[in-house]
Every structure is written in C-alpha cells, then in structure tokens.
C-alpha cells in the first residue's frame, strides 16, 4: 500500500514538474518571438548597410542604426539578415522577415506586394563612369553598356533612359560588382544612388558621376513590411517623432556627413 501511494505521489509530482517546465518553455518562446524582429537587407550599400570585413562580420550603417533606434523605442530587439536585393520583397511575402530596411524606394509595383512606411531619406541617381569615358550627359550613353543592381529602382531608371537613348542594360546582384565591371571595361557606366556612389568616389579616384533626374513620386527610401502588418503604423509613429525631435537628422549627419 505504501509503495502504491509513493508511486502515485511520484507520478503526480513528476507530472507537475513537466507541466511547469513546458509552461515556462512555451512562455519563453512566446516572449522571444514577440521581442525579436527579423530585418532583411542587402549589405552592399554603404553607408546604408554594409560590412567592414577588415574589422568584423557585423552589418552596420544608417539603416541598421535607424532600425535599432525605432525597435528599442517599441521594446523589440533586431536580428539583421543579409541577402541579395532582388530577394528582399519575396522574403517579406514568404514570412522570412518582419521588415526590409535597405534604402528601398516605394514604387507602385512594390506597393502591390508590400506596405511601406513614410519616406525616411531622399537621394538621387548618379550615372557613374571612369573620368576618361567621355560620358558627360545621358545622351553620351547611346550604345553604351550600363550596369544596374538587380531589382533596384535604378534598374527602372535605366529602362526609362533606354526609351530616350538606346543602351544595353546589364544587371548584377551587388553594387561592388557594378564598380568592378566598370573598372574591367565590361561596363561603360552604372546607375547608382548618389550617397552610395560618393562613397566609392573617395576610394576609386578614377571614377566620376553626374545626377540624372528622377520621378518625384518615386523618390526616397522607406521601410517595407508585409501587407497589413501592425508594425507599419508603429514604425511610422516613431519615425515621425525622430524627425521632429532631431534624432533622425543626427543619424543622417553621422552616416552621410551632411544635411538631409
């Protein structure tokens, strides 16, 4: 009888411990899922997002700082993942990420697949080429090979130019690939966002660039979210406050060294 009672107590106590452990693990998992947001980006776009390989493998930049600032205010942590620019929207649609921060322009085509925050930074396109290329205007691109990043707004700009001046458009996954193709002579020029291009001008002294006009309705960078995400409104609220209290401008000065 005593053995039976002891056995019964052991079963009850063991069941209680297991239930408690299961409950704690479930709560911790739920808490962890709630607190960590996955940000996907294309870390080849300094100073927006890039890796200083000689120092570490950490992704840093303006977009990363902006994401961390907003997430901290909302009580989240950020996990940053790197992938090719052309796959970022699909990553949102397939549930691999909570948001995209990658200097992405909210075009009408992209808006059909994802939602966007308000614009957080505005830049222009540059036609980048070697100083001895003889390319000074858009018309000088006639018959030339022009490189663009796959899936970028610059790819659309190249197609617009091609309607005015016949050019051969080539795309690559990463910005450094475009620069290398110009250096090797396979590309005559490339279309790159001005802020990013200027960073290369500091290192590649044989390069130059000129601004090409953009559609004002498709200018600027915004944060992308899955359709109907509750994060869109939350991020917009914090983004607005950062614009009003000067925090956003401080990040602009830190990473771009000038006024927005």
C-alpha positions, 0 to 999 in steps of 0.5 A: 500500500505504501509503495502504491501511494509513493508511486502515485505521489511520484507520478503526480509530482513528476507530472507537475514538474513537466507541466511547469517546465513546458509552461515556462518553455512555451512562455519563453518562446512566446516572449522571444518571438514577440521581442525579436524582429527579423530585418532583411537587407542587402549589405552592399550599400554603404553607408546604408548597410554594409560590412567592414570585413577588415574589422568584423562580420557585423552589418552596420550603417544608417539603416541598421542604426535607424532600425535599432533606434525605432525597435528599442523605442517599441521594446523589440530587439533586431536580428539583421539578415543579409541577402541579395536585393532582388530577394528582399520583397519575396522574403517579406511575402514568404514570412522570412522577415518582419521588415526590409530596411535597405534604402528601398524606394516605394514604387507602385509595383512594390506597393502591390506586394508590400506596405511601406512606411513614410519616406525616411531619406531622399537621394538621387541617381548618379550615372557613374563612369571612369573620368576618361569615358567621355560620358558627360550627359545621358545622351553620351550613353547611346550604345553604351553598356550600363550596369544596374543592381538587380531589382533596384529602382535604378534598374527602372531608371535605366529602362526609362533612359533606354526609351530616350537613348538606346543602351544595353542594360546589364544587371548584377546582384551587388553594387561592388560588382557594378564598380568592378565591371566598370573598372574591367571595361565590361561596363561603360557606366552604372546607375547608382544612388548618389550617397552610395556612389560618393562613397566609392568616389573617395576610394576609386579616384578614377571614377566620376558621376553626374545626377540624372533626374528622377520621378518625384513620386518615386523618390526616397527610401522607406521601410517595407513590411508585409501587407497589413502588418501592425508594425507599419503604423508603429514604425511610422509613429516613431519615425515621425517623432525622430524627425521632429525631435532631431534624432533622425537628422543626427543619424543622417549627419553621422552616416552621410556627413551632411544635411538631409 
